[in-house]
Amino acid sequence: MPYDYAYRRRTTTITDPAPDSLRRPFTLAGAIISWNHATRELTVLNRALVLIPYLATVGLKTGREVIVAGYHDASTGRSVVTRLHLD
């Protein structure tokens, strides 16, 4: 029986580098202090954050009020934003 590559692609999921046991969730609301589009780094309430690659960034600018949610990855020390709401 030949190997079904199409089935393999449909059933394979992308795994995150950090297991759930190393993640601490967070939610922040406040004004954007700084935003770097090239590195996708955002600062809210003096906390440095990095946005996941597929999160839309249209409308982000310094001074804009946002609500962000995500997780702190203990293995890398980074706070990763997975959800973003513009006020």
GUKETOR-339050 format. One record per residue (C-alpha): x, y, z. Coordinates in steps of 0.02 Angstrom, whole numbers, plus 50000, padded with zeros to 5 digits. Each point is the difference from the previous one (the first is absolute). Example, Ala and Ser with C-alpha at 12.3 -4.5 7.8 and 13.67 -1.06 7.14 Angstrom:
2
506154977550390 500695017249967 
% end
This chain:
87
500005000050000 500765016849948 500295013550132 498655013449996 500955016650009 498405010249979 499244991450152 501595003350099 499925018749958 498165001050050 500264991650167 501665007750052 499895014750118 501315013050037 500704997450173 500495014350113 501764999950067 499435002650179 498914987250088 498485006450094 500874996950166 501245014049959 498675012949954 499185012750115 498515009249923 499815018850013 498825014049949 500475018449994 499025015749959 500835016849972 500795012049878 501364994849879 501655007550058 500984993949849 499704989449845 501324992949881 499214992949843 501624992049939 500274989650157 498154999050050 500475006050174 498715009750098 500145008650169 498435002050107 500065005350183 501914999249993 499924981649954 500924994149844 498934988449893 500224991149834 498544996749882 499774983049917 500325000849811 498204998049939 499235013150116 499405015449902 500885016250047 498985012749900 499645015350107 501384997550129 500865016350047 500735008350153 498675006650119 498604988649938 499054990550134 500064981149983 499544984250091 501244985849973 499994982050058 501254986149984 501264990350100 501685002350082 501184986549936 501124995250147 501214990749885 500435015849902 499485013650122 498915008449868 498205005850014 499084994649843 498405008649943 498724988449921 498485011550006 499875018649971 498525012050015 500105018449953 498955012150102 
% end
